[in-house]
């Protein structure tokens, strides 16, 4: 696996904006629709370069999604972006009936998923989007772990027909993958084993991938060999890899910045239950609303809600104690 050899952080939104500009140069069919958050989402970079292909429709998210659908009907590849609290939060009907039902070429790329949105608090902390999006037929759902995977996944989304939902984090995050990582690592419907191990498996997505790697290192110091998987493709999920990890390590922990109901943890538990049942412990928001925190308090907020290295390691020990091995 091509992993970063040094500790660096980068902005997922910046990687998204840069990749859109790159794709726009290659393909004139690519357009972008924004909801008065183009500066924050970095899609303004695309608009500055290709103003005739950028449509900022203001604070009207249902309209934003419908306009993106209309552009797709007209033969465009439409990227529609704002905060996760607003897409899908304010336009489920349009996503379901105007995009997914007719299988249109609309790519919903959002930021500010999970708890790490800063001081805006519970109203802007989207913790149920993965559950709702993966439940809609025809929708593919991806959660990149870092800026490198953002670039690769956005490129693949642009060249793959049909609807997608990609969820980016607001804060800069650890770079997990090497800058020269092969594009073949980022296929929809698969996950990547970032670290091998034999005693248990941590399956994570988004910002929790970096924390899961740290937890595995902590466990190694205690003599526990822990596999770590980046399951960036939530739907379709790599059920074969889930089964492989269940059979080979005997216990699974999931880690996500999302409600433990219906997101990555739910998808992994479903796959394991159907193919090879093993103990599964889910790290995530435990079906409660979050709260506001200043940017410098984000780590403390994640600690409060149990989304940290120590809780992941603790969950591994609990799952391992009931392992089928």
N, C-alpha and C positions, 0 to 999 in steps of 0.2 A: 504494500500500500504506500502511495506517495503522500507522506505527511510532512507538514512544515517542520523544519529542523531547528527553528528558533521561535521564541515567544514574541508574537506580534499581534496587534489588533488592527481592525479595519472596519469601515462603515459599510454595511450591506446596502443601504440606500444609495450611497455613492457608486457602488459597483453596479447597481441596477441602472442608474442614470447613464453611466458611461457605456454600458452594454447596449442600451437602447439607441444611443447615438451611433455606435458601431453598426448595429443592425439596420438603422435607418439609412445609412450610406449604402449598404449592400442591397436593400430591398425597398423600393418605393411604395410597396403595398402596406408597409408598417405605419400605423398611426397611433396616437396616444390621446387618451381622454382623461382629464383630471378634474378634481373637485375642490378647487381653491386651496389645495395643499401641494401644488406643483413644486414650490420651493423646498418644502420639507421632504417630499418624496424624491427630489432630485430629477424629476421628469422635466423640469424647466430647462435642463441642459438640452434635451431633445427639442423642446419648443424653440429655444434660441437658435438652434441649428436648422430646424425644419419648421418654421412657423406656420406654413400652410397645412401641416399634418398634425398640429397640436391643437386640441380643443379643450379649453378650460370652461366648464359649464357652471362653476360656482357650487354653492352649498345645496346641491340637489342630487343626491346620490342615486335615487331611483331613476331619475332622468339620465344621469351619467351612464348607468348600465344599459338603459334602453338605446341611447345614442350609440354606444359601442356595438350593440347588437345590429343597429341599422347600418353602421359602417361595415360590419362583417358581411351582412347581406349584400352590400354593394361591392364585395370582393376584397375588402381590406383585412389585414391582420391587426386587430384592435387590442391594444394594451390599455386597460382601465385601472386607474390607481388612486387610492386615498388611504385613510387610516382603517384598520381592521374593525374599529368600532362602528364605522359607517358602511363599509362593504366587508362582510355581508349584513352588518347590523341593521341597516335601514332599507334593504332592498332584496329580501329573500324571494319575493314573488317574481320580480323581474329576472333575477338570476335563474330561477327554476324554469319559468315559462318562456322567457325571451332569449335565453342563451343555451341552457342545457337541453331542454326539450327538442329544439330544432338543431342541436349540435353545431353551434356557430363558433367561428374562429375568434373567440374573445378570451383574452388572458387577463384575469383579475390578479393584480400584483399589489399587495397591501403591506403597510408597515404598522408599527406600534401594536404588534400582537402580544398578548400575555400581560404580565404585571409590570414590565419594565418600561412604562410610558412616562415616568416622571411624575410631576405634581398633579396631573389631571385626575387621577384617582379612579374609582370603580366604574364611573360612567364611560371611561375611555379604555378600560382594561378588558380587552376582548379575550375571554377565556373559554368561549364555547364555539368558536368558528370552525375548528377542525371537525368537530362532531357534526355540525349542521352541513358543512360543505361535502363531507364524504358520504353523507346520506342521500345526496341528490344523484340520480342516475346521470351518467355521461361526464360527471365532473371528476377531473384528476386533481389531487391535492399534494403539494410539495412544501417542505419546510427546510430551507437551506441552513447548513450549520455555520457558514462563514461567507466572506465576500468572494472567495474563489469559487465555491459551489454556486453562489448566486449567478455569476457570469455564465457558467456552463449550463445551468438549468434554464436560464432565460433564453439562451441561444437555442436550446433544444425545444423549448416551448414554442418559439417563433416558427420553427420548421415542422412542428407536429400539429396536424389539424385538430380542431375542437377546443372545448373549454378547459381552462386550467385555473386553479386557485393557488397562488404562491404567497406564503406568509413570511415577511421579513421582520427582524427585530429593530427597535428604535436605537438602542445604544450600540456603540462599536463593540465588536466581539472578537474573541481569540481566533486567529487564523489557524485552522486545523489542517487544511490540505496544502501541499506544496504548490507554488505558483505555476509550475509546469506540469501539473496533474493532467493525466490523460482524460480526454472527454468521455472515453468509454466507461469511466467510473460513475457517470451520472446518467444512468438509464432509468426511465420511469418503470416502476414495478420492481426495483431492486434496492438493496441496502448494501452498505460497505462495512466489512469487518476492519476496523481501524487498529485494533489490538486483539491478539488472540489470547485465549485462556481456556481453562478446562473445568473450573469449579463452579462458575456461574456466568451469566451473560447480562450486560447492561445494554438495553436498546434505547437510544435517545434520538432527539431531533432538536434542531435550532440551537439556541444558546446552551442548552443542557448537554450538548455533545462534549464541549470543552470541560465542563464540570464532571462529566462521567469519566473522561480520561484521567482527570485528577483523582477521582475516587478509586479507579482501578490501580493507580500507582500507590495510593495509601494502603489499599488492601494487599498489594504485593509485598509491602513491608511487613505485613502480618502473616505472610506465607500463603495468601489466597490468590489463586490465578484466575483473573477475571477477564472475560472477553468483552469488547466494547464494539457496538454496531451503530453506525450513523444510518438511521432509517429515515432518510430525507423524503422518500416517497411514501406518504401516508396512505394514499389510494392511487393506483393499486399498490397494496403492500406486498412485500416480498415474503409471502407465506412459506415458500420453500426454505428460505433462510431462517425464518422463525422456527420451523420444524427442525432444521439442522442444529440450531443452537439449543433447542430443548433437548434433543436426543444426546448431544455431545457434552452439554454442561449441566443438565438436570434442573436448572432453576433460572428464572428470568426476572430482571427488574427493568421497568420502563421509566424514562425520565423526560418530562416535557413541561413547557411553560404554558399550561392549559389545564382546564378541569380534568380530573382523573376519569370523568365519565365521558365516553364517546370519542376521545381523541386517539393519540398513539397508543396509550395503555389499553383502551378498549379494543382497538384493531389487533394488537398483538395478542391479547387474551383470547379473542375470537379465533385467531389463526391457530394458536396453541391448542385450544380446546378441541378444535375440529381435527387436528392432525396428530398431536402428541402432547397431551395435557401434562403440565408441570406446574409447580408453584410459581405464581406471578405476583410480584409486588409493584404497585404503581406509585411513582413519585410525581406529584403535580399539585395543582390547587385542589383542595379537598372539598369541592362543591360549595364554596362560599365566595362572597364578593371580596375583592381586594380593598386596598386603601391607598391614600395619597402618600407620596414620598418624594422629597427633593432628589435631584440627580445623584448627589453625593451619598444618599441614603439607600440607593437601589439594592446594594448587596445586603444591607440589613433587612430590607423588606423581603427579599428572597429567603433569607435565613428564617424570618418570622413564619413564612408560609411553607417552610420545609423543602425549598428548592435549592439545596446546597450539597457540597461534597460529603459532609458528614452524614446527612440523611440518606444519600444514595448508598454510601458504604454500609450504613446500618440496615437498610433494606436488603442489600445483598446478603448480609449475614443471616437475616431472618429467612429469606427465601432458601438459602443454602442449607439451613437447618432442617428444611422439609424436602430437600432434593430427592429426586427419584434415583439418583446415581447410587 
